[in-house]
Each structure stands twice: as C-alpha cells, then as structure tokens.
Amino acid sequence: MTKLINYLGRVASIVVALGAMGSQAMALTVDGAIYSLDTTELSTTNHNFTLTIDLSGYTGGGSFLSSLAFNLGSPLFDSSMNYLPGVSFSLLSTPDALSNWSVAPGGLNASGCNSTGTSWVCMQDTANSGYGYNILPLASHSNVQFTFNFTGVALTGSGLSLKAYYTDTNGNKTGSLISLPVSPIPEPETYAMLLAGLGLIGIIARRKGHKDRMNFT
C-alpha cells in the first residue's frame, strides 16, 4: 500500500507539472474595450504573451492607441535602467508595422512612457506623427493583436499588469490611463489535461488494488 501511495504521488506530481505548463488566459473590459491576454509558458522564466484588444465597443473617446506598458511583478532593469543579466523583452508582432513601435524601460503615466519603474517595460507607436496606431473606425478594430516575450523572469502570483494610453486627433491623452492588474486563468485545455491525469491515477489505483488482492489470496 505504501508503494501504491508513493507511485500515485509521483503520477500526481507529473500531472500538476503538466497543468502548470502550456497556455493560460484572461479577459477584462474597460471603457467598452475588451482586453484578452493569452500566456504560454515555454519555461519557468520564458513566457510568450498574446494581447488581443477588441475595440469595436470602445467608449473612451480615443482615436489612436499610443502606448502600452507591462509589468510582471519582478525587476527587469537595474537602477540605471539597463536590463538585468539574462532578462530581455522582445516585441514579436504588432497590428501595424513592427518598426513603428519603440520599446523603452520604465512605466507609463499621463505623459506617456516615463522611463521610471524597474519592473515595467513600455512600448510606443510613433506612427501618424507620433499620435500612435489609428483605431478608427472602431468596428474594424475588433482584433488588435500584439505578441511579445519575456525571458529571464518568472511570473509572480500577482500575474501581469497592463497599462494603455490613448490619444485624440490632436495627440492629447483621452480619458483615464487604463491600468489592469491581471492574473492568468487556466484555459479549458489545462483543465482537460488535469482531468485526464486524475483519470489515469484512478485507473492505476484500481489495477494496483486488484493486483494486491490477488497476491493476498
């Protein structure tokens, strides 16, 4: 019986480890815009993110998406705002030309990327005379998507914080600076994997119990 418990414990550990890997997702709505974030864990310190913004119902009054900032809850930069050893941020794709976007250390405030905050990284669109990415007409922008990678830093229990900065046709900030602290939620595939693992544990337990009864007799 002790061997059975130890064996099942090892199987359970494998199932939990598999469930921890893979994709996780979240979705929040602010000013009618829906922000969806998918997270793929490549390793404990290497994560790909896909941010999708549905602006078809956006009510914030902005005409351009100027800047975005992200925070994983762990330091990315030293006091001189240089990347810590082994840490990097890569912007992989954007809704307009990738070359329109510049990446800078630090966070985001009412004036835009501000180069402060060692846990933040900010990216700004320089298109349209520096106003940003044109989100009009809103009905045509239901799938505004960004993909990016963090390497060398682990996700914390607080998840990822996102800030978004919108401007009007004069380049002025519109509405409130959007700030979203978000924690990833396991996707259905993760639950399915966990359930499959628990089912496997049940099958092994039944077979092992049957074998023990035969040996006893």
URHUUR-V954459 format. One record per backbone hydrogen bond with DSSP energy under -0.5 kcal/mol. NH is the residue of the N-H (numbers start at 1). CO is the residue of the C=O. If there is no record, write none. Layout:
nh=NH co=CO
nh=NH co=CO
This chain:
nh=5 co=1
nh=6 co=2
nh=7 co=3
nh=8 co=4
nh=9 co=5
nh=10 co=6
nh=11 co=7
nh=12 co=8
nh=13 co=9
nh=14 co=10
nh=15 co=11
nh=16 co=12
nh=17 co=13
nh=18 co=14
nh=19 co=15
nh=20 co=16
nh=21 co=17
nh=22 co=41
nh=24 co=39
nh=25 co=185
nh=26 co=37
nh=28 co=35
nh=30 co=33
nh=33 co=30
nh=34 co=54
nh=35 co=28
nh=35 co=33
nh=36 co=34
nh=36 co=52
nh=37 co=26
nh=38 co=50
nh=39 co=24
nh=40 co=48
nh=41 co=22
nh=41 co=39
nh=42 co=40
nh=42 co=46
nh=43 co=46
nh=46 co=43
nh=47 co=150
nh=48 co=40
nh=49 co=148
nh=50 co=38
nh=51 co=146
nh=52 co=36
nh=52 co=50
nh=53 co=144
nh=54 co=34
nh=54 co=52
nh=55 co=53
nh=55 co=141
nh=58 co=55
nh=59 co=31
nh=60 co=31
nh=63 co=167
nh=64 co=167
nh=65 co=133
nh=66 co=64
nh=66 co=165
nh=67 co=165
nh=68 co=123
nh=69 co=163
nh=70 co=121
nh=71 co=161
nh=72 co=119
nh=76 co=118
nh=77 co=118
nh=78 co=82
nh=81 co=78
nh=84 co=76
nh=87 co=84
nh=88 co=151
nh=90 co=149
nh=92 co=90
nh=92 co=147
nh=93 co=147
nh=100 co=97
nh=101 co=98
nh=102 co=124
nh=104 co=122
nh=106 co=120
nh=107 co=116
nh=109 co=112
nh=112 co=109
nh=114 co=107
nh=115 co=107
nh=120 co=117
nh=121 co=70
nh=122 co=104
nh=123 co=68
nh=124 co=102
nh=125 co=66
nh=126 co=100
nh=126 co=124
nh=130 co=126
nh=131 co=128
nh=132 co=127
nh=133 co=65
nh=135 co=63
nh=136 co=63
nh=140 co=137
nh=141 co=138
nh=144 co=53
nh=145 co=143
nh=146 co=51
nh=147 co=93
nh=148 co=49
nh=149 co=90
nh=150 co=47
nh=151 co=88
nh=152 co=45
nh=153 co=45
nh=156 co=72
nh=159 co=156
nh=160 co=182
nh=161 co=71
nh=162 co=180
nh=163 co=69
nh=164 co=178
nh=165 co=67
nh=167 co=64
nh=168 co=172
nh=171 co=168
nh=174 co=166
nh=178 co=164
nh=180 co=162
nh=182 co=160
nh=182 co=180
nh=185 co=25
nh=187 co=23
nh=190 co=187
nh=191 co=187
nh=192 co=188
nh=193 co=189
nh=194 co=190
nh=195 co=191
nh=196 co=192
nh=197 co=193
nh=198 co=194
nh=199 co=195
nh=200 co=196
nh=201 co=197
nh=202 co=198
nh=203 co=199
nh=204 co=200
nh=205 co=201
nh=206 co=202
nh=207 co=203
nh=208 co=204
nh=209 co=205
nh=210 co=206
nh=211 co=207
nh=212 co=208
nh=213 co=209
nh=214 co=210
nh=215 co=211
nh=216 co=212
nh=217 co=213
